[in-house]
Amino acid sequence: MSEFIPNPAPQPTNYLDEQFWGHCADGILCFQCCTECETWRHIPRFMCAKCGSEKWGWRESHGRGIVYTWTVCHMPMSSHFEKDFPYAVLVVEMEEGVRITAGLRDMDYKDLKIGLPVEVVFEPLENGGKLPFFRPRKD
């Protein structure tokens, strides 16, 4: 049996990234939402691309979406990912209208299909936080 190696921690570059990863550490997928025009956005930004407002807040996602596209990595970028090699990296279109990139769980990448309904799951990071992945939806 192989030794469990936690996923490497992301390296936030600003306080918006830190807030996003803070929510993930709590096992909650959150995205920014403009309080002026109600447009959801990801990746976190300081102003709304739709209306230009600097007024926003974090909102909890339902954690559900569909596979928009994916790629399969055949060469791990780090020893942390050797346990999953080869592995799929998904682009998921969330119900809230944003897209997020994350790994696949509980399914062989060979069975992936565009439009597959998926839901978020979290796995531990080496720093104690959590990283979002997606698996086929159970409902």
C-alpha positions as a Markdown table, in Angstrom:
| # | Residue | x | y | z |
|---|---|---|---|---|
| 1 | Met | 0.0 | 0.0 | 0.0 |
| 2 | Ser | 1.4 | 3.4 | -1.0 |
| 3 | Glu | 2.0 | 6.2 | 1.6 |
| 4 | Phe | -0.6 | 9.0 | 1.5 |
| 5 | Ile | 1.0 | 12.2 | 0.3 |
| 6 | Pro | -1.2 | 15.3 | 0.8 |
| 7 | Asn | -1.6 | 17.7 | -2.1 |
| 8 | Pro | 0.8 | 20.7 | -2.3 |
| 9 | Ala | -0.6 | 23.9 | -1.0 |
| 10 | Pro | -1.4 | 26.8 | -3.4 |
| 11 | Gln | 0.7 | 29.9 | -3.0 |
| 12 | Pro | -1.8 | 32.9 | -3.0 |
| 13 | Thr | -0.3 | 36.1 | -4.4 |
| 14 | Asn | -2.9 | 38.6 | -3.0 |
| 15 | Tyr | -5.5 | 38.9 | -0.3 |
| 16 | Leu | -8.3 | 37.9 | -2.7 |
| 17 | Asp | -6.6 | 34.6 | -3.4 |
| 18 | Glu | -6.1 | 34.1 | 0.3 |
| 19 | Gln | -9.8 | 34.6 | 0.9 |
| 20 | Phe | -10.7 | 32.1 | -1.8 |
| 21 | Trp | -8.4 | 29.5 | -0.3 |
| 22 | Gly | -9.6 | 30.3 | 3.2 |
| 23 | His | -13.1 | 29.3 | 2.2 |
| 24 | Cys | -11.8 | 26.1 | 0.6 |
| 25 | Ala | -9.9 | 25.3 | 3.9 |
| 26 | Asp | -13.3 | 25.4 | 5.6 |
| 27 | Gly | -14.7 | 23.0 | 2.9 |
| 28 | Ile | -16.8 | 25.6 | 1.3 |
| 29 | Leu | -16.5 | 26.6 | -2.4 |
| 30 | Cys | -17.2 | 30.4 | -2.7 |
| 31 | Phe | -17.0 | 32.8 | -5.5 |
| 32 | Gln | -17.1 | 36.6 | -5.7 |
| 33 | Cys | -20.4 | 38.2 | -6.7 |
| 34 | Cys | -20.9 | 41.8 | -7.7 |
| 35 | Thr | -23.4 | 43.5 | -5.4 |
| 36 | Glu | -24.4 | 46.0 | -8.1 |
| 37 | Cys | -25.3 | 43.7 | -11.0 |
| 38 | Glu | -25.3 | 40.3 | -9.3 |
| 39 | Thr | -22.7 | 38.8 | -11.7 |
| 40 | Trp | -20.6 | 35.9 | -10.3 |
| 41 | Arg | -16.9 | 35.8 | -11.0 |
| 42 | His | -13.9 | 33.6 | -10.8 |
| 43 | Ile | -10.9 | 34.1 | -10.5 |
| 44 | Pro | -11.2 | 36.7 | -7.8 |
| 45 | Arg | -10.8 | 40.3 | -9.0 |
| 46 | Phe | -11.0 | 43.8 | -7.5 |
| 47 | Met | -13.8 | 45.0 | -9.9 |
| 48 | Cys | -16.7 | 43.6 | -11.9 |
| 49 | Ala | -15.9 | 42.9 | -15.6 |
| 50 | Lys | -19.6 | 43.5 | -16.5 |
| 51 | Cys | -20.4 | 46.8 | -14.8 |
| 52 | Gly | -17.1 | 48.0 | -13.4 |
| 53 | Ser | -18.3 | 48.1 | -9.8 |
| 54 | Glu | -15.8 | 47.7 | -7.0 |
| 55 | Lys | -18.6 | 46.4 | -4.7 |
| 56 | Trp | -18.7 | 42.7 | -4.2 |
| 57 | Gly | -19.0 | 39.9 | -1.6 |
| 58 | Trp | -18.2 | 36.2 | -1.3 |
| 59 | Arg | -21.2 | 33.8 | -1.9 |
| 60 | Glu | -21.3 | 30.1 | -1.3 |
| 61 | Ser | -21.6 | 28.0 | -4.5 |
| 62 | His | -24.0 | 25.1 | -4.7 |
| 63 | Gly | -20.8 | 23.1 | -5.7 |
| 64 | Arg | -22.5 | 21.7 | -8.8 |
| 65 | Gly | -21.7 | 22.1 | -12.4 |
| 66 | Ile | -20.9 | 20.3 | -15.7 |
| 67 | Val | -17.7 | 19.3 | -17.4 |
| 68 | Tyr | -16.9 | 22.0 | -19.9 |
| 69 | Thr | -13.7 | 20.5 | -21.1 |
| 70 | Trp | -10.6 | 18.7 | -19.8 |
| 71 | Thr | -7.0 | 17.6 | -20.5 |
| 72 | Val | -5.1 | 14.6 | -19.4 |
| 73 | Cys | -1.7 | 15.1 | -17.8 |
| 74 | His | 0.6 | 12.2 | -18.7 |
| 75 | Met | 3.7 | 13.6 | -16.9 |
| 76 | Pro | 3.3 | 14.7 | -13.3 |
| 77 | Met | 4.5 | 18.2 | -12.6 |
| 78 | Ser | 5.5 | 17.2 | -9.1 |
| 79 | Ser | 6.1 | 14.1 | -7.0 |
| 80 | His | 2.8 | 15.0 | -5.1 |
| 81 | Phe | 0.9 | 14.0 | -8.2 |
| 82 | Glu | 2.6 | 10.7 | -9.0 |
| 83 | Lys | -0.1 | 8.8 | -7.1 |
| 84 | Asp | -2.7 | 10.0 | -9.6 |
| 85 | Phe | -0.7 | 9.7 | -12.8 |
| 86 | Pro | -2.0 | 10.0 | -15.4 |
| 87 | Tyr | -4.8 | 12.4 | -14.3 |
| 88 | Ala | -7.4 | 14.6 | -15.7 |
| 89 | Val | -7.7 | 18.4 | -15.1 |
| 90 | Leu | -11.2 | 19.6 | -15.6 |
| 91 | Val | -12.7 | 22.9 | -16.5 |
| 92 | Val | -16.1 | 22.9 | -14.8 |
| 93 | Glu | -18.9 | 25.3 | -15.7 |
| 94 | Met | -20.6 | 25.9 | -12.4 |
| 95 | Glu | -24.3 | 26.5 | -11.9 |
| 96 | Glu | -23.5 | 30.1 | -10.9 |
| 97 | Gly | -22.0 | 30.7 | -14.4 |
| 98 | Val | -18.3 | 30.7 | -13.6 |
| 99 | Arg | -15.7 | 28.2 | -14.6 |
| 100 | Ile | -13.1 | 26.6 | -12.4 |
| 101 | Thr | -10.2 | 24.3 | -13.0 |
| 102 | Ala | -9.8 | 21.3 | -10.8 |
| 103 | Gly | -8.9 | 17.6 | -10.7 |
| 104 | Leu | -11.2 | 14.6 | -11.1 |
| 105 | Arg | -12.0 | 12.1 | -8.4 |
| 106 | Asp | -14.1 | 8.9 | -8.3 |
| 107 | Met | -14.0 | 8.3 | -12.0 |
| 108 | Asp | -11.6 | 7.1 | -14.7 |
| 109 | Tyr | -10.7 | 10.0 | -17.0 |
| 110 | Lys | -11.4 | 7.7 | -20.0 |
| 111 | Asp | -15.1 | 7.8 | -19.1 |
| 112 | Leu | -15.3 | 11.7 | -19.1 |
| 113 | Lys | -17.9 | 13.4 | -21.4 |
| 114 | Ile | -18.6 | 17.0 | -22.1 |
| 115 | Gly | -21.7 | 18.0 | -20.1 |
| 116 | Leu | -21.1 | 15.4 | -17.4 |
| 117 | Pro | -22.8 | 16.6 | -14.1 |
| 118 | Val | -20.2 | 16.9 | -11.3 |
| 119 | Glu | -20.0 | 18.1 | -7.7 |
| 120 | Val | -17.2 | 19.5 | -5.6 |
| 121 | Val | -15.3 | 17.4 | -3.0 |
| 122 | Phe | -12.4 | 18.6 | -0.9 |
| 123 | Glu | -9.1 | 16.9 | -0.1 |
| 124 | Pro | -6.5 | 17.8 | 2.5 |
| 125 | Leu | -3.5 | 20.0 | 1.7 |
| 126 | Glu | 0.0 | 19.6 | 3.3 |
| 127 | Asn | -0.6 | 22.9 | 5.2 |
| 128 | Gly | -3.9 | 21.8 | 6.7 |
| 129 | Gly | -6.1 | 23.5 | 4.1 |
| 130 | Lys | -8.3 | 21.8 | 1.5 |
| 131 | Leu | -8.2 | 21.6 | -2.3 |
| 132 | Pro | -11.4 | 21.3 | -4.5 |
| 133 | Phe | -11.8 | 18.4 | -6.9 |
| 134 | Phe | -14.9 | 17.2 | -8.8 |
| 135 | Arg | -16.6 | 13.9 | -9.0 |
| 136 | Pro | -19.6 | 12.6 | -10.9 |
| 137 | Arg | -22.8 | 14.0 | -9.2 |
| 138 | Lys | -24.6 | 11.5 | -7.0 |
| 139 | Asp | -28.1 | 13.0 | -7.3 |
